Amino acid sequence: MRSSTALLRRFGRALTYGLAVLVSLWVIVPIYLIGVAAFSEQLAVYTYPRPFFPSPFSTETMEFFLRSSGVLASARSSVIVALITLVLSTLIGAPAGYAIARFVFRGRDSFRLLVVSTRAFPIVILSIPLAVTFIRWDMYDSAYSLALMHTALALPFTILITSSVFASVPRDLEEAAMTLGCNQFEAFLRIALPLALPGLAAATLFTFVLSWNEVFAAVILTVRNRTLPALVLTVLDESPLPYRFAGGFFMLAPSLVFMLFIRKYLFNLWGRVTK
Amino acid sequence: MAEIRLENVRKVFGKTVATRDVSLTIHDREFMVLLGPSGCGKTTLLRGIAGLEQIDAGRIHIGGQDVTDLPPRKRRIAMVFQSYAVFPHLTVYENIAFGLRMQRVPAAEMKKRVQAAADLLQIANLLDRYPAQVSGGQRQRVAVARAIAVQAEVLLMDEPLSNLDALLRLEMRAELKRLLKELNSTVVYVTHDQVEALSLGDRIAVMKDGEILQCDTPLAVYDYPANDFIGGFIGNPPMNFLDGKAAMNGAGAAVTAGGVTFQPPPTVQSALQAKPVAGVRLGIRAENIETNPSPAESALAGTVLVVEPLGSHNLLTVQVGGERVKVNTRADAAFQPGQAIWLKLAPDKIRWMDHESGRTLG
């Protein structure tokens, strides 16, 4: 009796792990193959069966991609857009996150819900009115206006992540600082901010990646000043296979690195949005 | 001079009233304990004094100054939190120095005062460490050192010992008492532990449901509880209660409880005559009951239910009529469960209460 339940439990655990591995492979294998193709010689992409290691290892494909027309310019614009987005969404989102974490105010929960629900509108529906408005206001086809759009898209995440970061700093600490001679702002500056800093850094990295990867708004709102994903997407059909692999890897790399850093805070966010 | 005067302080959270019009004067250099079960409003009151909680009505004066609308930093207070609230990103030294830095105390003076506070709490060897690198008990000492380093006139403590284990708590309790006697600060100390309250306080304010029921010296609160709640809350074991009936006769009132008639003292007599009550509740502490193995005059007859040897004495649980009574006996008294027993109450230690309201008569 006892051994059969133990067996069942072991089986259940094996099943869980099996499924987890399967799901992970589903994501990892394509990423890995993209990486392999990006660092092989261009012709290796057409060989069959696919090599599982880049042999010989070569940066020729990557160089080809980076030298293609418009790639460097649009990579630059991607970085500019992402940096502006990062700064703006942190400046706006972090105070909002702090407010949600610290203060009990009328409509706090509705506010939180509202923030998330802004992401419920498919951007496809918004795209035409957005493009029209941007053209009317003479903001069309500029990295700066695209950054505004990306800020709007990133804000819900910034607010939620920063609120979870601030919620993890005990309120007592700020109160103790206030009894020791700080006003509310000094208490924030000397206590809450330093303690929240790693988490805030993670949140800003997250917005950077979000903007770096965003393609839809970028395609709609820019023509000549394309960001990298927008550029790659528009030339995808007429570009050779090595170009696609190299482009895919180039765009993927920053996200992978950043995810590694902010993993801990993402778990926090999904694990417990509130305290 | 730092007398604290609370006038009709009220604080409401949504629909629950945390403190209802509490008035209390805490004298200069007094050690006042706010004691009560959780949710009685004692912490809210303390946070109100600290300025961390905005009160909804009433005034708070500290040292003759109305501080009701002042932020915490302008109230000349220091506070020790239940969670210690030691800053994790600062060293022990920087934690203790924090308040002094905010006051812009000169460097030499600051160093001296941090050192003195650390010496007083015996944590001078930990100054370079971070809070994560010291034990819970040491972190607690850091919190106290940080509060006393600023030499505030008022020291507020919110259950500072409740997160320590039993042995450490006992040790720290005695040390706090010694320390705070030297400091000459006015101390307001919140706890739900009645032993802590009795051992530390100059006076104890017993709170329940947002009100102060009684405020007096530890001995007075223990010996003369204002009502049956306080008698039951303070003391270990709690005060015993026997429900009796009052009857008027020629000589005055007499109370019958457990088959024995008791004569109330004159003050209770006059109270009963002024305002007759039907039920009288007798309160008596476990140590004020004499035990007899054989029938004695005006003794309550009962049966021993449980015998608990506690080393210094034995604690008996005795069934008397429909009620259970806790009695202390000598450790060598040979009572067995099931045995008949006769209990004699020390007449001058009986507390007489109105059964209905629970209030002490006379």
Contacts between the chains, C-beta under 8 A, distances in Angstrom:
chain1	res1	chain2	res2	distance
A	170	B	83	6.6
A	170	B	85	7.0
A	172	B	81	5.1
A	172	B	83	5.0
A	172	B	85	3.9
A	173	B	85	5.2
A	173	B	87	6.0
A	173	B	88	7.9
A	175	B	52	5.2
A	175	B	72	7.7
A	175	B	79	8.0
A	175	B	81	7.3
A	175	B	85	7.0
A	176	B	79	7.0
A	176	B	81	5.9
A	176	B	85	3.8
A	176	B	87	7.5
A	176	B	146	8.0
A	177	B	87	7.6
A	177	B	98	7.2
A	178	B	51	7.9
A	178	B	52	7.0
A	178	B	71	7.0
A	178	B	72	4.6
A	178	B	73	6.2
A	179	B	50	5.9
A	179	B	51	7.9
A	179	B	52	7.3
A	179	B	72	4.7
A	179	B	73	7.3
A	179	B	77	6.2
A	179	B	78	6.3
A	179	B	79	4.4
A	179	B	156	7.8
A	180	B	73	7.6
A	180	B	78	7.2
A	180	B	98	5.3
A	180	B	99	3.8
A	180	B	102	5.9
A	180	B	146	7.2
A	180	B	150	6.6
A	181	B	73	4.7
A	181	B	99	5.6
A	181	B	102	3.1
A	181	B	103	5.8
A	181	B	150	7.6
A	182	B	73	6.4
A	182	B	102	6.1
A	183	B	71	6.5
A	183	B	73	6.4
A	184	B	71	7.9
A	186	B	102	7.7
A	191	B	87	6.1
A	194	B	89	5.1
A	195	B	88	6.8
A	195	B	89	5.7
